[in-house]
Amino acid sequence: RENGLTFPQKVNISVKGLTQKPTVGIPPLTEGQQTTLSCTAPGLCSGSDPEITWTWRGAGEKDSHITATITAVETSVTRRRSLTLTFNPSAEHHGTNVTCKVRFTNDVTTEETETLIVTYMKKPVISGNTAVKEGDVLRLTCSGDSFPPSRVTWTKLYFNENLQIKNVLHDVSGAATLLISNVTAECSGQYVCTAEQRITNVTTAAEVTVTYQHGP
């Protein structure tokens, strides 16, 4: 008590290490469509602006900087500092990690890492022997690299029959193998592989030639 005034007991304030992490905002990512990620530094305390950096890490790689446009944004109401990163996602970014690191003036750092999920679809690739003899087995495999996994089907051009149900084998990788035993001359022609993903279709074709096998 001093000069008729009562003061509360002395309070000791202990400041522990920073436990908050940056807030990273990632919209849906689609290959070839420009997108913007955001990173907001934690805390509302006044003081010098923190330093914010972005790094990207591929599978089994060291950290590297993303080729992108980086813009700093400060909200006057909250005094929070944000950094946006604008780039064109591609299939190579899918499954990789992006890290936002915040460094304050007292050399305290905090970071947040997120995994990028990119929707993409590559043109399917056909493998196998397209030149067969009558009576042999025609085996063509169509592989489609995409995420989410695409639905792969086979059709024969100018032939009104979908070969998927009884002549196509699917494996866990999403590939589809067209299998026709004891081929005849009628099996010659163009076979089309279609990879379907949501509302997108991508096709590729192979020309099959069946040659007559002469007897002894």
C-alpha positions as a Markdown table, in Angstrom:
| # | Residue | x | y | z |
|---|---|---|---|---|
| 1 | Arg | 0.0 | 0.0 | 0.0 |
| 2 | Glu | 1.5 | 3.4 | -1.0 |
| 3 | Asn | -0.1 | 6.9 | -0.8 |
| 4 | Gly | -3.4 | 5.4 | 0.0 |
| 5 | Leu | -3.3 | 3.2 | -3.1 |
| 6 | Thr | -3.3 | -0.6 | -3.1 |
| 7 | Phe | -1.2 | -2.3 | -5.6 |
| 8 | Pro | -1.5 | -6.0 | -6.5 |
| 9 | Gln | 1.3 | -8.3 | -5.8 |
| 10 | Lys | 4.2 | -8.4 | -8.1 |
| 11 | Val | 3.7 | -10.7 | -11.1 |
| 12 | Asn | 6.5 | -12.4 | -12.9 |
| 13 | Ile | 5.9 | -13.1 | -16.5 |
| 14 | Ser | 7.8 | -16.0 | -18.1 |
| 15 | Val | 7.8 | -16.1 | -21.9 |
| 16 | Lys | 8.3 | -19.6 | -23.3 |
| 17 | Gly | 9.4 | -20.6 | -26.7 |
| 18 | Leu | 7.1 | -20.0 | -29.6 |
| 19 | Thr | 4.7 | -22.9 | -30.1 |
| 20 | Gln | 2.5 | -21.5 | -32.8 |
| 21 | Lys | 3.1 | -22.4 | -36.4 |
| 22 | Pro | 2.4 | -20.4 | -39.5 |
| 23 | Thr | -0.9 | -20.8 | -41.2 |
| 24 | Val | -0.5 | -22.2 | -44.7 |
| 25 | Gly | -3.4 | -21.9 | -47.2 |
| 26 | Ile | -3.5 | -24.3 | -50.2 |
| 27 | Pro | -6.4 | -24.2 | -52.7 |
| 28 | Pro | -7.1 | -27.2 | -54.9 |
| 29 | Leu | -4.2 | -27.7 | -57.3 |
| 30 | Thr | -4.5 | -28.6 | -61.0 |
| 31 | Glu | -1.7 | -29.1 | -63.4 |
| 32 | Gly | -1.2 | -26.1 | -65.7 |
| 33 | Gln | -3.6 | -23.8 | -63.8 |
| 34 | Gln | -1.8 | -20.9 | -62.0 |
| 35 | Thr | -2.5 | -21.0 | -58.2 |
| 36 | Thr | -1.5 | -19.0 | -55.1 |
| 37 | Leu | -0.5 | -20.4 | -51.8 |
| 38 | Ser | -0.5 | -18.2 | -48.7 |
| 39 | Cys | 1.5 | -18.3 | -45.4 |
| 40 | Thr | 0.6 | -16.1 | -42.4 |
| 41 | Ala | 3.0 | -15.6 | -39.6 |
| 42 | Pro | 1.7 | -16.5 | -36.1 |
| 43 | Gly | 1.3 | -14.0 | -33.3 |
| 44 | Leu | -0.2 | -10.5 | -33.0 |
| 45 | Cys | 2.5 | -8.8 | -31.1 |
| 46 | Ser | 3.9 | -5.5 | -32.4 |
| 47 | Gly | 7.5 | -5.2 | -33.5 |
| 48 | Ser | 9.7 | -5.6 | -36.5 |
| 49 | Asp | 8.2 | -7.7 | -39.3 |
| 50 | Pro | 9.3 | -11.3 | -39.4 |
| 51 | Glu | 11.1 | -12.8 | -42.4 |
| 52 | Ile | 9.0 | -15.4 | -44.3 |
| 53 | Thr | 10.5 | -17.8 | -46.8 |
| 54 | Trp | 9.1 | -20.6 | -48.9 |
| 55 | Thr | 11.1 | -23.8 | -49.7 |
| 56 | Trp | 10.1 | -26.9 | -51.8 |
| 57 | Arg | 11.3 | -30.4 | -51.4 |
| 58 | Gly | 10.9 | -33.2 | -53.9 |
| 59 | Ala | 11.1 | -36.9 | -53.1 |
| 60 | Gly | 14.5 | -37.7 | -51.6 |
| 61 | Glu | 15.8 | -34.2 | -52.4 |
| 62 | Lys | 17.2 | -31.3 | -50.4 |
| 63 | Asp | 15.2 | -28.1 | -49.9 |
| 64 | Ser | 15.2 | -25.8 | -52.9 |
| 65 | His | 13.4 | -22.6 | -53.8 |
| 66 | Ile | 10.3 | -22.8 | -56.0 |
| 67 | Thr | 10.3 | -20.8 | -59.2 |
| 68 | Ala | 7.4 | -18.6 | -58.4 |
| 69 | Thr | 6.2 | -15.1 | -57.7 |
| 70 | Ile | 6.3 | -14.2 | -54.0 |
| 71 | Thr | 4.4 | -11.3 | -52.6 |
| 72 | Ala | 4.3 | -9.9 | -49.1 |
| 73 | Val | 1.0 | -8.8 | -47.6 |
| 74 | Glu | 0.4 | -7.1 | -44.3 |
| 75 | Thr | -3.1 | -6.8 | -42.7 |
| 76 | Ser | -3.2 | -3.5 | -40.9 |
| 77 | Val | -6.0 | -4.6 | -38.5 |
| 78 | Thr | -4.3 | -7.8 | -37.2 |
| 79 | Arg | -0.7 | -6.8 | -37.8 |
| 80 | Arg | -0.1 | -10.2 | -39.1 |
| 81 | Arg | 2.3 | -10.6 | -42.0 |
| 82 | Ser | 1.6 | -12.9 | -44.9 |
| 83 | Leu | 3.5 | -14.1 | -47.9 |
| 84 | Thr | 1.8 | -15.5 | -51.0 |
| 85 | Leu | 3.4 | -17.8 | -53.5 |
| 86 | Thr | 2.1 | -17.9 | -57.1 |
| 87 | Phe | 3.2 | -20.7 | -59.4 |
| 88 | Asn | 2.0 | -23.2 | -62.1 |
| 89 | Pro | 1.6 | -26.6 | -60.5 |
| 90 | Ser | 2.7 | -29.7 | -62.5 |
| 91 | Ala | 2.8 | -33.4 | -62.1 |
| 92 | Glu | 6.3 | -33.2 | -60.6 |
| 93 | His | 4.9 | -31.2 | -57.7 |
| 94 | His | 2.4 | -33.9 | -56.7 |
| 95 | Gly | 3.3 | -35.6 | -53.4 |
| 96 | Thr | 6.1 | -33.1 | -52.7 |
| 97 | Asn | 6.4 | -30.9 | -49.7 |
| 98 | Val | 6.3 | -27.1 | -49.4 |
| 99 | Thr | 7.5 | -25.4 | -46.3 |
| 100 | Cys | 6.8 | -21.9 | -45.0 |
| 101 | Lys | 9.5 | -20.7 | -42.5 |
| 102 | Val | 9.1 | -17.6 | -40.3 |
| 103 | Arg | 12.0 | -16.0 | -38.6 |
| 104 | Phe | 11.5 | -13.3 | -36.0 |
| 105 | Thr | 14.0 | -10.5 | -35.1 |
| 106 | Asn | 15.1 | -12.4 | -31.9 |
| 107 | Asp | 16.2 | -15.3 | -34.2 |
| 108 | Val | 13.2 | -17.4 | -33.1 |
| 109 | Thr | 11.9 | -19.5 | -36.0 |
| 110 | Thr | 8.9 | -21.6 | -36.7 |
| 111 | Glu | 7.7 | -23.4 | -39.8 |
| 112 | Glu | 4.9 | -25.4 | -41.3 |
| 113 | Thr | 5.1 | -28.1 | -44.0 |
| 114 | Glu | 2.3 | -29.3 | -46.2 |
| 115 | Thr | 2.2 | -31.9 | -48.9 |
| 116 | Leu | 1.0 | -30.8 | -52.3 |
| 117 | Ile | -1.8 | -32.8 | -54.0 |
| 118 | Val | -2.0 | -32.0 | -57.7 |
| 119 | Thr | -4.6 | -33.2 | -60.1 |
| 120 | Tyr | -3.0 | -34.1 | -63.3 |
| 121 | Met | -3.4 | -36.4 | -66.3 |
| 122 | Lys | -0.8 | -37.6 | -68.8 |
| 123 | Lys | -1.4 | -39.1 | -72.2 |
| 124 | Pro | -1.7 | -42.9 | -71.9 |
| 125 | Val | 1.1 | -45.0 | -73.3 |
| 126 | Ile | 0.6 | -48.3 | -75.2 |
| 127 | Ser | 3.1 | -51.1 | -75.1 |
| 128 | Gly | 3.2 | -54.5 | -76.8 |
| 129 | Asn | 3.6 | -56.1 | -80.1 |
| 130 | Thr | 1.2 | -54.7 | -82.7 |
| 131 | Ala | 2.3 | -57.1 | -85.5 |
| 132 | Val | 1.0 | -60.7 | -84.8 |
| 133 | Lys | 0.3 | -63.8 | -86.9 |
| 134 | Glu | -3.1 | -65.5 | -87.1 |
| 135 | Gly | -3.6 | -67.9 | -84.2 |
| 136 | Asp | -1.2 | -65.9 | -81.9 |
| 137 | Val | -2.1 | -63.9 | -78.9 |
| 138 | Leu | -2.5 | -60.1 | -79.1 |
| 139 | Arg | -1.4 | -58.4 | -75.9 |
| 140 | Leu | -1.4 | -54.6 | -75.6 |
| 141 | Thr | -1.0 | -52.8 | -72.3 |
| 142 | Cys | -2.2 | -49.2 | -71.8 |
| 143 | Ser | -0.7 | -47.2 | -68.9 |
| 144 | Gly | -2.0 | -43.9 | -67.8 |
| 145 | Asp | -0.1 | -41.7 | -65.3 |
| 146 | Ser | -2.6 | -39.5 | -63.5 |
| 147 | Phe | -4.0 | -38.4 | -60.1 |
| 148 | Pro | -6.6 | -39.3 | -59.1 |
| 149 | Pro | -6.1 | -42.6 | -61.0 |
| 150 | Ser | -7.9 | -42.6 | -64.3 |
| 151 | Arg | -10.2 | -45.3 | -65.7 |
| 152 | Val | -8.6 | -46.9 | -68.7 |
| 153 | Thr | -10.7 | -48.6 | -71.4 |
| 154 | Trp | -10.0 | -50.2 | -74.8 |
| 155 | Thr | -12.2 | -50.0 | -77.9 |
| 156 | Lys | -11.6 | -51.0 | -81.5 |
| 157 | Leu | -12.1 | -48.3 | -84.0 |
| 158 | Tyr | -15.0 | -48.8 | -86.5 |
| 159 | Phe | -16.1 | -51.9 | -84.5 |
| 160 | Asn | -19.2 | -51.5 | -82.5 |
| 161 | Glu | -18.1 | -53.6 | -79.5 |
| 162 | Asn | -16.5 | -52.4 | -76.3 |
| 163 | Leu | -13.7 | -54.9 | -75.5 |
| 164 | Gln | -13.4 | -53.9 | -71.9 |
| 165 | Ile | -15.7 | -56.4 | -70.2 |
| 166 | Lys | -14.3 | -59.7 | -71.4 |
| 167 | Asn | -10.9 | -59.0 | -73.0 |
| 168 | Val | -9.2 | -56.5 | -70.7 |
| 169 | Leu | -7.3 | -57.1 | -67.5 |
| 170 | His | -6.7 | -54.3 | -65.0 |
| 171 | Asp | -3.9 | -54.2 | -62.5 |
| 172 | Val | -3.4 | -52.2 | -59.3 |
| 173 | Ser | -1.3 | -49.5 | -61.1 |
| 174 | Gly | -4.3 | -48.6 | -63.2 |
| 175 | Ala | -3.0 | -50.1 | -66.4 |
| 176 | Ala | -5.3 | -52.0 | -68.7 |
| 177 | Thr | -4.1 | -55.0 | -70.8 |
| 178 | Leu | -6.0 | -56.0 | -73.9 |
| 179 | Leu | -5.8 | -59.7 | -74.4 |
| 180 | Ile | -7.1 | -61.5 | -77.5 |
| 181 | Ser | -6.3 | -65.2 | -78.0 |
| 182 | Asn | -6.2 | -67.0 | -81.4 |
| 183 | Val | -6.4 | -63.8 | -83.4 |
| 184 | Thr | -7.8 | -63.7 | -86.9 |
| 185 | Ala | -7.5 | -61.3 | -89.8 |
| 186 | Glu | -10.6 | -59.5 | -88.5 |
| 187 | Cys | -8.6 | -58.4 | -85.5 |
| 188 | Ser | -6.5 | -56.1 | -87.6 |
| 189 | Gly | -7.2 | -52.4 | -87.2 |
| 190 | Gln | -6.9 | -49.5 | -84.9 |
| 191 | Tyr | -7.3 | -50.0 | -81.2 |
| 192 | Val | -7.9 | -47.0 | -79.0 |
| 193 | Cys | -7.0 | -46.6 | -75.3 |
| 194 | Thr | -9.0 | -44.0 | -73.4 |
| 195 | Ala | -8.1 | -42.7 | -70.0 |
| 196 | Glu | -11.0 | -41.0 | -68.2 |
| 197 | Gln | -10.7 | -38.8 | -65.2 |
| 198 | Arg | -13.8 | -36.9 | -64.0 |
| 199 | Ile | -14.8 | -34.8 | -67.1 |
| 200 | Thr | -11.5 | -35.2 | -69.0 |
| 201 | Asn | -10.7 | -37.9 | -71.5 |
| 202 | Val | -7.3 | -38.5 | -73.2 |
| 203 | Thr | -6.8 | -41.1 | -75.9 |
| 204 | Thr | -4.0 | -42.8 | -77.7 |
| 205 | Ala | -4.2 | -45.5 | -80.5 |
| 206 | Ala | -2.2 | -48.4 | -81.9 |
| 207 | Glu | -2.5 | -49.9 | -85.3 |
| 208 | Val | -2.6 | -53.8 | -85.2 |
| 209 | Thr | -1.7 | -55.9 | -88.2 |
| 210 | Val | -2.5 | -59.6 | -88.3 |
| 211 | Thr | -0.7 | -61.5 | -91.0 |
| 212 | Tyr | -1.8 | -64.8 | -92.5 |
| 213 | Gln | 0.3 | -67.8 | -91.3 |
| 214 | His | 0.9 | -70.2 | -94.2 |
| 215 | Gly | 0.6 | -73.9 | -93.5 |
| 216 | Pro | 3.5 | -76.3 | -94.0 |
